[in-house]
Amino acid sequence: MSEGTSVVMESSENGTDLSQDDIGTIEGTPDNTILSRQTSVNLVPFIGQRFISQEAAYEFYCSFAKQCGFSIRRHRTRGKDGVGRGVTRRDFACHRGGYPQMKPSEDGKMQRNRKSSRCGCQAYMRIVKRADFEVPEWRVTGFSNIHNHELLKPQEVRLLPAYCTISPDDKIRICMFAKAGMSVRQMLRLLELEKGVKLGCLPFTEIDVRNLLQSFRNVDKDSDSIDLIAMCKKLKDENPNFKYDFKIDRHNRLEHIAWTYASSVQLYEAFGDAMVFDTTHRLDAYDMLLGIWLGVDNHGMTCFFGCVLLQDENMQSFSWALKTFLGFMKRKASQTILTDHNMWLKEAISIEMPETKHAFCIWHIVAKFSDWFSVLLGSRYDDWKAEFYRLYNLESVEDFELGWREMVNKYGLNANKHIASLYALRTVWVLSFLRLYFFAGIMSTCQSESINAFIQRVLSAQSQLDRFVEQVAEVVDFNDRVGAKQKMQWKLQKMILKTGSPIESHAATLLTPYAFGKLQDELVLAPQYASLPIDEGCFQVRHHTQMDGGCKVIWAPCQGHISCSCHQFEFSGILCRHVLRVLSTNNCFHIPDQYLPTRWRVVNSSSTNPFQTASTREHSEKIQLLESMASTLITESIEMEERLDVACEQIAIALSRVKELSRSTHGMNEISYNCPSDSLILPEVEDADGIVRSFTIGHPHDSITLGKIKERRPKDGTEITRKRRHCSGPCCGHFGHDGSACSIMGDDDLHGDALGYL
């Protein structure tokens, strides 16, 4: 059919029966109608065209419609399936055909007037069932391609719901991606790469994938809630240290439930001084608010404390959650807590945790700025936002107060309600008000990203509710395994000393690599600052490019007290560059112990518990020896390929024998292991000049021994002379000889006397 003509069928007055035995006629197209674009001739329906089934006719007309720029839907029929001759006629109409109708709801009220794309378009195709020679077929008896609306372009028509279909193979792939914990956007990008299509050119959208995942869950809220409680009870029976609590509403339905794992309770005991309580996400399938308690360990890694599901988002719900969490943690409240910008939560914290300093996460506040100020400020919005960040990062409260007033006057925001609200809450989000409290770095961008990544892994574990607790446990276990692997890699790596300062060398023996890296950054910057004494025990420290201002450092060597007006140590537990500058210029070569907090040290405080029993200490000593031997084994094995092969073979034999032994021998399974070896073994520390320095912690008064500069092995793989070096870890508790030459470690008959150095 050429453009400018269409097929119009003659029908009876009621518009349901065809005249002339459903035969159509051709007439001209009105001038005020919009016709379809040119299409391929063999795709245009025509009167008398035959199909073997309704589905075949639908697919053909659907292909024609997509090429023209519209979609179709099934419309009127004559007859019913399974009744008499069944369906004998079917109409397919344009997706914009007909008009929306208001339908009364169950309570008699009319539904709200939703926007509709229907505009009474008359385009359609009609097929009628015939049975010539007892072979059923469907013939086109009516066709019109007259549209009273604009037709879509090819890049637009693919976004119509009728064409956003997900193939069975893609559904299987998406289901597999969901089980792997991928986000929806990651799924779409991977499918685009697999199919070789451009970004955003898949036949379905992000909303379609989310709807598909929602349909996978087959939600039954009531039964799933019962299964969730049963699952928690099962986990409690399997492990008495698993803790959970729940609340039932007056309709006997699950209202709230919270839980934590045994490992989480132990982590909170050690690192629960600062935590995050994230309540920004929901389990949409169950319409419940998800709350997650998280923290940061001494290696700067995210640790999980607990989880809660709340039916409502109000002060009473948050109060129940906090009270339950404190019950899990033996009523021990954290020093500080970071949350999103939620006033109900703020009120609940003030009631349940009155001694805890509460702070709002700045990123959740800034995320609202676009809605609040972009239209109001127009082209000045970016400048205002930069000024806001400057005020947020100021160290002095007085400077903030002065700068805030100037900013409000400059941009004419005196009467703005959001500005007034932010100022009223300034003590819970402005850094100058928060630096006096310990937040363990959880407010930094790096930690925020790490915490958010952990939360996203938890959210990707969503499935049926009874499996959610187990899947969260799997996420936590995976995070712990990754953390343990990372910590082992840190132990095997050398710490690079960048300044050569005795302060740096001393800190390297005590702090974890994460904390040492933070302190080292400050040490590197410290020489750029001038330390000017202004009074006895009082110094003004400022950058060499500044002529005035700076930070005020108070140092009382006799009392071992030192403080800075920037309050970085109080805020993060890491000394600032200003304090380090004062220490170095006043010939102080060691940081006082109280300024190397146990919280950031390699040694866990629980490993030095004076109430440990003799059996516990003996068990810890054996673990120390085992890790020492393992460290020496790795160092010696990597020298030659033959050594590595022998080591792998012997380790495999030893591991097989260990696995054959019963776990309950001598009740050792009841003794906890708190990584005591960290106090005995330290990696080699290498400074920027390539000098290897080995340290021992057990004897702090021993002098630090410097090794030789490393010799390079010849490229041909032969070793002309054996290089002289210290052990990377003490093979027998003493330095100055190689592990292969150790009289104790080299003895095949190890016994208690030979290990008496412990």
Solvent accessible surface area in square Angstrom, and as a share of the most:
residue,aa,sasa,rsa
1,M,83,0.37
2,S,75,0.48
3,E,95,0.42
4,G,32,0.31
5,T,52,0.30
6,S,1,0.00
7,V,6,0.03
8,V,49,0.28
9,M,19,0.09
10,E,78,0.35
11,S,56,0.36
12,S,47,0.31
13,E,185,0.83
14,N,105,0.54
15,G,29,0.28
16,T,55,0.32
17,D,67,0.35
18,L,23,0.12
19,S,41,0.26
20,Q,114,0.51
21,D,101,0.53
22,D,13,0.07
23,I,91,0.46
24,G,15,0.15
25,T,55,0.32
26,I,129,0.65
27,E,98,0.44
28,G,60,0.58
29,T,25,0.15
30,P,68,0.43
31,D,151,0.78
32,N,139,0.71
33,T,34,0.20
34,I,67,0.34
35,L,39,0.19
36,S,10,0.07
37,R,104,0.38
38,Q,133,0.59
39,T,26,0.15
40,S,51,0.33
41,V,122,0.70
42,N,122,0.63
43,L,51,0.25
44,V,12,0.07
45,P,1,0.01
46,F,115,0.48
47,I,57,0.29
48,G,36,0.34
49,Q,24,0.11
50,R,147,0.54
51,F,22,0.09
52,I,153,0.78
53,S,34,0.22
54,Q,37,0.16
55,E,102,0.46
56,A,31,0.24
57,A,0,0.00
58,Y,43,0.16
59,E,114,0.51
60,F,36,0.15
61,Y,0,0.00
62,C,26,0.16
63,S,58,0.37
64,F,3,0.01
65,A,0,0.00
66,K,90,0.38
67,Q,82,0.37
68,C,1,0.01
69,G,3,0.03
70,F,0,0.00
71,S,4,0.03
72,I,7,0.03
73,R,52,0.19
74,R,121,0.44
75,H,70,0.31
76,R,110,0.40
77,T,58,0.34
78,R,101,0.37
79,G,39,0.37
80,K,144,0.61
81,D,117,0.61
82,G,86,0.83
83,V,98,0.56
84,G,83,0.80
85,R,195,0.71
86,G,13,0.12
87,V,13,0.08
88,T,16,0.09
89,R,9,0.03
90,R,40,0.15
91,D,2,0.01
92,F,1,0.00
93,A,8,0.06
94,C,0,0.00
95,H,38,0.17
96,R,68,0.25
97,G,2,0.02
98,G,33,0.31
99,Y,149,0.57
100,P,81,0.51
101,Q,148,0.66
102,M,92,0.41
103,K,127,0.54
104,P,90,0.56
105,S,46,0.30
106,E,185,0.83
107,D,104,0.54
108,G,55,0.53
109,K,143,0.61
110,M,109,0.49
111,Q,98,0.43
112,R,174,0.64
113,N,133,0.68
114,R,166,0.60
115,K,204,0.87
116,S,58,0.37
117,S,60,0.39
118,R,97,0.35
119,C,36,0.22
120,G,4,0.04
121,C,6,0.04
122,Q,134,0.59
123,A,1,0.01
124,Y,39,0.15
125,M,0,0.00
126,R,11,0.04
127,I,0,0.00
128,V,15,0.09
129,K,67,0.28
130,R,62,0.23
131,A,68,0.53
132,D,61,0.32
133,F,195,0.81
134,E,164,0.73
135,V,97,0.56
136,P,77,0.48
137,E,29,0.13
138,W,16,0.06
139,R,47,0.17
140,V,1,0.01
141,T,8,0.05
142,G,0,0.00
143,F,0,0.00
144,S,6,0.04
145,N,12,0.06
146,I,28,0.14
147,H,0,0.00
148,N,81,0.41
149,H,14,0.06
150,E,123,0.55
151,L,9,0.05
152,L,54,0.27
153,K,107,0.45
154,P,104,0.66
155,Q,112,0.50
156,E,75,0.34
157,V,4,0.02
158,R,59,0.22
159,L,94,0.47
160,L,25,0.13
161,P,115,0.72
162,A,42,0.33
163,Y,18,0.07
164,C,18,0.11
165,T,87,0.51
166,I,24,0.12
167,S,50,0.32
168,P,103,0.65
169,D,103,0.53
170,D,12,0.06
171,K,81,0.34
172,I,118,0.60
173,R,78,0.28
174,I,0,0.00
175,C,42,0.25
176,M,96,0.43
177,F,10,0.04
178,A,28,0.22
179,K,168,0.71
180,A,79,0.61
181,G,31,0.30
182,M,46,0.20
183,S,51,0.33
184,V,12,0.07
185,R,176,0.64
186,Q,100,0.44
187,M,3,0.01
188,L,24,0.12
189,R,105,0.38
190,L,60,0.30
191,L,2,0.01
192,E,8,0.04
193,L,110,0.55
194,E,85,0.38
195,K,90,0.38
196,G,67,0.65
197,V,54,0.31
198,K,159,0.67
199,L,136,0.68
200,G,43,0.41
201,C,57,0.34
202,L,4,0.02
203,P,63,0.40
204,F,6,0.03
205,T,45,0.26
206,E,49,0.22
207,I,120,0.61
208,D,33,0.17
209,V,0,0.00
210,R,122,0.44
211,N,90,0.46
212,L,21,0.11
213,L,19,0.09
214,Q,70,0.31
215,S,65,0.42
216,F,80,0.33
217,R,48,0.18
218,N,114,0.58
219,V,49,0.28
220,D,77,0.40
221,K,101,0.43
222,D,85,0.44
223,S,45,0.29
224,D,11,0.05
225,S,16,0.10
226,I,120,0.61
227,D,61,0.32
228,L,0,0.00
229,I,36,0.18
230,A,57,0.44
231,M,29,0.13
232,C,0,0.00
233,K,116,0.49
234,K,103,0.44
235,L,32,0.16
236,K,74,0.31
237,D,100,0.52
238,E,113,0.51
239,N,62,0.32
240,P,100,0.63
241,N,91,0.47
242,F,5,0.02
243,K,52,0.22
244,Y,51,0.20
245,D,62,0.32
246,F,72,0.30
247,K,86,0.37
248,I,65,0.33
249,D,25,0.13
250,R,217,0.79
251,H,101,0.45
252,N,128,0.66
253,R,121,0.44
254,L,12,0.06
255,E,28,0.13
256,H,4,0.02
257,I,0,0.00
258,A,0,0.00
259,W,0,0.00
260,T,0,0.00
261,Y,25,0.09
262,A,21,0.16
263,S,49,0.31
264,S,0,0.00
265,V,24,0.14
266,Q,127,0.56
267,L,44,0.22
268,Y,3,0.01
269,E,105,0.47
270,A,41,0.32
271,F,21,0.09
272,G,0,0.00
273,D,23,0.12
274,A,0,0.00
275,M,0,0.00
276,V,14,0.08
277,F,0,0.00
278,D,15,0.08
279,T,4,0.02
280,T,57,0.33
281,H,43,0.19
282,R,84,0.31
283,L,4,0.02
284,D,112,0.58
285,A,4,0.03
286,Y,13,0.05
287,D,81,0.42
288,M,12,0.05
289,L,4,0.02
290,L,2,0.01
291,G,0,0.00
292,I,2,0.01
293,W,1,0.00
294,L,0,0.00
295,G,0,0.00
296,V,0,0.00
297,D,9,0.05
298,N,15,0.08
299,H,18,0.08
300,G,12,0.12
301,M,42,0.19
302,T,9,0.05
303,C,4,0.03
304,F,2,0.01
305,F,0,0.00
306,G,0,0.00
307,C,0,0.00
308,V,0,0.00
309,L,0,0.00
310,L,0,0.00
311,Q,59,0.26
312,D,59,0.30
313,E,64,0.29
314,N,46,0.24
315,M,39,0.17
316,Q,122,0.54
317,S,3,0.02
318,F,0,0.00
319,S,17,0.11
320,W,43,0.15
321,A,0,0.00
322,L,0,0.00
323,K,109,0.46
324,T,14,0.08
325,F,0,0.00
326,L,4,0.02
327,G,43,0.41
328,F,15,0.06
329,M,5,0.02
330,K,149,0.63
331,R,144,0.52
332,K,76,0.32
333,A,43,0.33
334,S,4,0.02
335,Q,101,0.45
336,T,1,0.00
337,I,0,0.00
338,L,6,0.03
339,T,2,0.01
340,D,15,0.08
341,H,34,0.15
342,N,13,0.07
343,M,99,0.44
344,W,129,0.45
345,L,0,0.00
346,K,56,0.24
347,E,86,0.38
348,A,0,0.00
349,I,3,0.01
350,S,68,0.44
351,I,97,0.49
352,E,27,0.12
353,M,2,0.01
354,P,95,0.60
355,E,160,0.72
356,T,13,0.07
357,K,41,0.17
358,H,15,0.07
359,A,0,0.00
360,F,0,0.00
361,C,14,0.08
362,I,5,0.03
363,W,99,0.35
364,H,58,0.26
365,I,1,0.00
366,V,15,0.09
367,A,79,0.61
368,K,70,0.30
369,F,0,0.00
370,S,62,0.40
371,D,127,0.66
372,W,55,0.19
373,F,0,0.00
374,S,35,0.23
375,V,139,0.80
376,L,102,0.51
377,L,11,0.05
378,G,42,0.40
379,S,113,0.73
380,R,108,0.39
381,Y,30,0.11
382,D,105,0.54
383,D,91,0.47
384,W,0,0.00
385,K,55,0.23
386,A,64,0.50
387,E,44,0.20
388,F,1,0.00
389,Y,66,0.25
390,R,120,0.44
391,L,1,0.00
392,Y,16,0.06
393,N,77,0.39
394,L,35,0.17
395,E,79,0.36
396,S,36,0.23
397,V,49,0.28
398,E,126,0.57
399,D,73,0.38
400,F,0,0.00
401,E,31,0.14
402,L,99,0.49
403,G,5,0.05
404,W,8,0.03
405,R,128,0.47
406,E,101,0.45
407,M,3,0.01
408,V,15,0.08
409,N,98,0.50
410,K,142,0.60
411,Y,12,0.05
412,G,58,0.56
413,L,3,0.01
414,N,105,0.54
415,A,106,0.82
416,N,26,0.13
417,K,149,0.63
418,H,41,0.18
419,I,6,0.03
420,A,59,0.45
421,S,52,0.33
422,L,3,0.01
423,Y,68,0.26
424,A,76,0.59
425,L,22,0.11
426,R,57,0.21
427,T,60,0.35
428,V,13,0.07
429,W,2,0.01
430,V,0,0.00
431,L,17,0.08
432,S,9,0.06
433,F,40,0.17
434,L,0,0.00
435,R,35,0.13
436,L,104,0.52
437,Y,87,0.33
438,F,37,0.15
439,F,0,0.00
440,A,1,0.01
441,G,17,0.16
442,I,1,0.00
443,M,21,0.09
444,S,49,0.31
445,T,73,0.43
446,C,87,0.52
447,Q,4,0.02
448,S,25,0.16
449,E,111,0.50
450,S,42,0.27
451,I,10,0.05
452,N,75,0.39
453,A,45,0.35
454,F,0,0.00
455,I,3,0.02
456,Q,79,0.35
457,R,81,0.29
458,V,0,0.00
459,L,24,0.12
460,S,33,0.22
461,A,15,0.11
462,Q,41,0.18
463,S,34,0.22
464,Q,79,0.35
465,L,1,0.00
466,D,29,0.15
467,R,88,0.32
468,F,2,0.01
469,V,0,0.00
470,E,43,0.19
471,Q,35,0.15
472,V,0,0.00
473,A,32,0.25
474,E,98,0.44
475,V,19,0.11
476,V,8,0.05
477,D,69,0.36
478,F,96,0.40
479,N,20,0.10
480,D,56,0.29
481,R,135,0.49
482,V,67,0.38
483,G,6,0.06
484,A,61,0.47
485,K,136,0.58
486,Q,56,0.25
487,K,62,0.26
488,M,91,0.41
489,Q,75,0.33
490,W,54,0.19
491,K,54,0.23
492,L,91,0.45
493,Q,99,0.44
494,K,79,0.33
495,M,19,0.08
496,I,79,0.40
497,L,1,0.00
498,K,115,0.49
499,T,57,0.33
500,G,39,0.37
501,S,26,0.17
502,P,64,0.40
503,I,3,0.01
504,E,0,0.00
505,S,3,0.02
506,H,36,0.16
507,A,0,0.00
508,A,1,0.01
509,T,15,0.09
510,L,26,0.13
511,L,3,0.01
512,T,0,0.00
513,P,35,0.22
514,Y,46,0.17
515,A,0,0.00
516,F,8,0.03
517,G,26,0.25
518,K,88,0.37
519,L,3,0.01
520,Q,13,0.06
521,D,76,0.40
522,E,17,0.08
523,L,12,0.06
524,V,63,0.36
525,L,56,0.28
526,A,6,0.04
527,P,86,0.54
528,Q,76,0.34
529,Y,30,0.12
530,A,36,0.28
531,S,23,0.15
532,L,69,0.35
533,P,98,0.61
534,I,96,0.49
535,D,104,0.54
536,E,168,0.76
537,G,24,0.23
538,C,11,0.06
539,F,21,0.09
540,Q,37,0.17
541,V,0,0.00
542,R,49,0.18
543,H,43,0.19
544,H,122,0.55
545,T,93,0.54
546,Q,88,0.39
547,M,167,0.74
548,D,109,0.56
549,G,43,0.41
550,G,43,0.41
551,C,11,0.07
552,K,97,0.41
553,V,0,0.00
554,I,66,0.34
555,W,34,0.12
556,A,29,0.22
557,P,82,0.52
558,C,126,0.75
559,Q,137,0.61
560,G,19,0.18
561,H,87,0.39
562,I,5,0.02
563,S,32,0.21
564,C,9,0.06
565,S,51,0.33
566,C,6,0.03
567,H,57,0.25
568,Q,46,0.20
569,F,47,0.20
570,E,58,0.26
571,F,26,0.11
572,S,22,0.14
573,G,3,0.03
574,I,13,0.06
575,L,3,0.01
576,C,3,0.02
577,R,61,0.22
578,H,18,0.08
579,V,4,0.02
580,L,1,0.00
581,R,63,0.23
582,V,0,0.00
583,L,0,0.00
584,S,53,0.34
585,T,61,0.35
586,N,53,0.27
587,N,115,0.59
588,C,28,0.17
589,F,111,0.46
590,H,105,0.47
591,I,2,0.01
592,P,32,0.20
593,D,91,0.47
594,Q,101,0.45
595,Y,20,0.08
596,L,4,0.02
597,P,30,0.19
598,T,73,0.42
599,R,27,0.10
600,W,4,0.01
601,R,48,0.18
602,V,18,0.10
603,V,28,0.16
604,N,45,0.23
605,S,65,0.42
606,S,49,0.32
607,S,19,0.12
608,T,91,0.53
609,N,65,0.33
610,P,114,0.72
611,F,175,0.73
612,Q,38,0.17
613,T,80,0.46
614,A,70,0.54
615,S,59,0.38
616,T,29,0.17
617,R,114,0.42
618,E,92,0.41
619,H,33,0.15
620,S,17,0.11
621,E,64,0.29
622,K,112,0.48
623,I,27,0.14
624,Q,29,0.13
625,L,17,0.08
626,L,117,0.58
627,E,39,0.18
628,S,2,0.01
629,M,63,0.28
630,A,45,0.35
631,S,20,0.13
632,T,15,0.09
633,L,66,0.33
634,I,76,0.39
635,T,28,0.16
636,E,23,0.10
637,S,7,0.05
638,I,116,0.59
639,E,31,0.14
640,M,97,0.43
641,E,117,0.52
642,E,111,0.50
643,R,74,0.27
644,L,67,0.34
645,D,82,0.43
646,V,86,0.50
647,A,12,0.10
648,C,80,0.48
649,E,103,0.46
650,Q,97,0.43
651,I,86,0.44
652,A,59,0.46
653,I,88,0.45
654,A,49,0.38
655,L,93,0.46
656,S,59,0.38
657,R,170,0.62
658,V,94,0.54
659,K,151,0.64
660,E,137,0.61
661,L,128,0.64
662,S,73,0.47
663,R,221,0.81
664,S,74,0.48
665,T,66,0.39
666,H,167,0.74
667,G,29,0.28
668,M,64,0.28
669,N,105,0.54
670,E,147,0.66
671,I,37,0.19
672,S,76,0.49
673,Y,91,0.35
674,N,46,0.24
675,C,65,0.39
676,P,10,0.06
677,S,0,0.00
678,D,16,0.08
679,S,33,0.21
680,L,43,0.21
681,I,15,0.07
682,L,13,0.06
683,P,19,0.12
684,E,19,0.08
685,V,3,0.02
686,E,32,0.15
687,D,12,0.06
688,A,74,0.58
689,D,116,0.60
690,G,19,0.18
691,I,33,0.17
692,V,13,0.07
693,R,43,0.16
694,S,11,0.07
695,F,16,0.06
696,T,42,0.24
697,I,37,0.19
698,G,55,0.53
699,H,114,0.51
700,P,107,0.68
701,H,178,0.80
702,D,84,0.43
703,S,96,0.62
704,I,90,0.46
705,T,59,0.34
706,L,108,0.54
707,G,15,0.15
708,K,120,0.51
709,I,116,0.59
710,K,98,0.42
711,E,102,0.46
712,R,229,0.84
713,R,113,0.41
714,P,45,0.28
715,K,211,0.89
716,D,110,0.57
717,G,55,0.52
718,T,82,0.48
719,E,81,0.36
720,I,142,0.72
721,T,97,0.56
722,R,119,0.43
723,K,67,0.28
724,R,174,0.63
725,R,65,0.24
726,H,40,0.18
727,C,6,0.03
728,S,27,0.17
729,G,3,0.03
730,P,9,0.05
731,C,0,0.00
732,C,5,0.03
733,G,28,0.27
734,H,107,0.48
735,F,57,0.24
736,G,57,0.55
737,H,56,0.25
738,D,23,0.12
739,G,7,0.07
740,S,75,0.48
741,A,72,0.56
742,C,5,0.03
743,S,101,0.65
744,I,41,0.21
745,M,40,0.18
746,G,49,0.47
747,D,57,0.30
748,D,139,0.72
749,D,107,0.56
750,L,68,0.34
751,H,95,0.42
752,G,60,0.58
753,D,127,0.66
754,A,20,0.15
755,L,40,0.20
756,G,58,0.56
757,Y,66,0.25
758,L,70,0.35
